[in-house]
Amino acid sequence: QVQLVESGGGLVQAGGSLRLSCAASGSILRLIIMGWYRQAPGNQRELVATITSGGRTYYAESVKGRFTISRDNAKNTVYLQMNSLKPEDTAVYYCDAHDLVGNAYWGQGTQVTVSP
């Protein structure tokens, strides 16, 4: 069974930084795309960033220039470096991955809280 294990969330002051990690394990086919979503209380889930197996990236306008997504294909791990954090970035962040067959996998979520 494929599992996604997230780490790196926590509490930080505005202007600070956090680095989220998500490692995939189990019986895994090629993960063609990995990414991060977030959901704040009362809000819809928001796509934050994605990265393909070839390294092509996408960022939501709200995080462009502040967040950087990267991946280590050998370790099936995706990262999200978050700089210049704002209180409006507070949310539960979820890791997402898709394989060649079309399966989608989700992590359990990690809480990010940014205080003013």
C-alpha positions as CSV (number, residue, x, y, z in Angstrom):
1,Q,0.0,0.0,0.0
2,V,1.3,3.4,-1.0
3,Q,1.7,5.9,1.9
4,L,2.6,9.6,1.9
5,V,4.3,10.8,5.1
6,E,4.4,14.5,5.7
7,S,6.6,16.5,8.1
8,G,7.8,20.1,8.7
9,G,4.6,21.9,9.8
10,G,4.5,24.1,12.9
11,L,4.1,27.6,14.3
12,V,6.1,30.5,12.9
13,Q,5.9,34.3,13.1
14,A,5.1,36.4,10.1
15,G,8.1,36.8,7.8
16,G,9.6,33.4,8.9
17,S,10.2,30.2,6.9
18,L,9.2,26.6,7.0
19,R,10.1,23.6,4.9
20,L,7.6,20.8,4.3
21,S,8.5,17.3,3.2
22,C,6.4,14.5,1.9
23,A,8.0,11.0,1.3
24,A,6.1,8.3,-0.6
25,S,6.7,4.6,0.2
26,G,5.2,1.2,-0.6
27,S,4.4,-0.3,-4.0
28,I,4.9,2.7,-6.2
29,L,4.8,3.2,-10.0
30,R,6.3,6.3,-11.5
31,L,4.8,9.4,-9.8
32,I,4.3,11.8,-12.7
33,I,3.2,14.7,-10.7
34,M,3.4,15.7,-7.0
35,G,2.1,18.7,-5.3
36,W,0.7,20.6,-2.3
37,Y,-2.8,21.7,-1.5
38,R,-4.0,23.7,1.5
39,Q,-7.2,24.3,3.3
40,A,-8.0,26.9,5.9
41,P,-11.1,26.8,8.2
42,G,-14.2,27.7,6.3
43,N,-12.4,27.8,2.9
44,Q,-12.2,25.5,-0.1
45,R,-9.0,23.6,-0.7
46,E,-6.5,25.6,-2.7
47,L,-3.9,24.2,-5.1
48,V,-0.6,25.7,-3.9
49,A,2.1,24.2,-6.2
50,T,2.8,21.2,-8.4
51,I,5.9,19.6,-9.9
52,T,6.2,17.0,-12.7
53,S,8.7,14.2,-12.8
54,G,10.6,16.3,-15.3
55,G,10.8,19.3,-13.0
56,R,8.2,21.6,-14.5
57,T,6.5,23.7,-11.8
58,Y,3.3,25.5,-11.2
59,Y,2.5,28.0,-8.4
60,A,-0.7,29.7,-7.3
61,E,-0.5,33.5,-7.7
62,S,-0.9,33.9,-3.9
63,V,2.4,32.2,-3.2
64,K,4.4,32.9,-6.3
65,G,7.8,34.4,-5.4
66,R,7.6,33.2,-1.8
67,F,7.3,29.4,-2.1
68,T,9.5,26.9,-3.9
69,I,8.5,23.3,-4.8
70,S,11.1,20.7,-5.5
71,R,11.4,16.9,-5.6
72,D,13.9,14.1,-5.3
73,N,12.8,11.4,-7.7
74,A,15.2,8.8,-6.3
75,K,13.6,9.1,-2.9
76,N,10.1,9.8,-4.1
77,T,10.0,12.9,-2.0
78,V,8.6,16.3,-2.6
79,Y,9.4,19.5,-0.7
80,L,7.8,22.9,-0.2
81,Q,10.1,25.7,0.9
82,M,7.9,28.5,2.3
83,N,9.5,31.9,2.9
84,S,8.1,35.3,3.9
85,L,5.2,33.6,5.5
86,K,2.0,35.6,6.1
87,P,-0.9,35.0,8.6
88,E,-3.1,34.2,5.6
89,D,-0.9,31.2,4.8
90,T,-2.3,29.5,7.9
91,A,-3.9,26.2,6.8
92,V,-3.6,22.5,6.8
93,Y,-1.2,21.5,4.0
94,Y,-1.8,18.3,2.1
95,C,0.7,16.3,-0.1
96,D,-0.7,14.9,-3.3
97,A,0.8,12.5,-5.9
98,H,-0.4,10.8,-9.1
99,D,1.0,7.7,-10.8
100,L,1.1,6.4,-14.4
101,V,-2.1,4.3,-13.9
102,G,-4.1,7.3,-12.7
103,N,-4.1,6.6,-9.0
104,A,-4.1,9.6,-6.6
105,Y,-2.6,9.5,-3.2
106,W,-2.9,12.0,-0.3
107,G,-1.1,12.6,2.9
108,Q,-2.7,13.1,6.2
109,G,-2.0,16.8,6.3
110,T,0.3,19.0,8.4
111,Q,-0.7,22.2,10.2
112,V,1.0,25.4,9.4
113,T,0.2,28.4,11.6
114,V,1.6,31.9,11.0
115,S,1.2,34.4,13.8
116,P,1.2,38.1,13.3
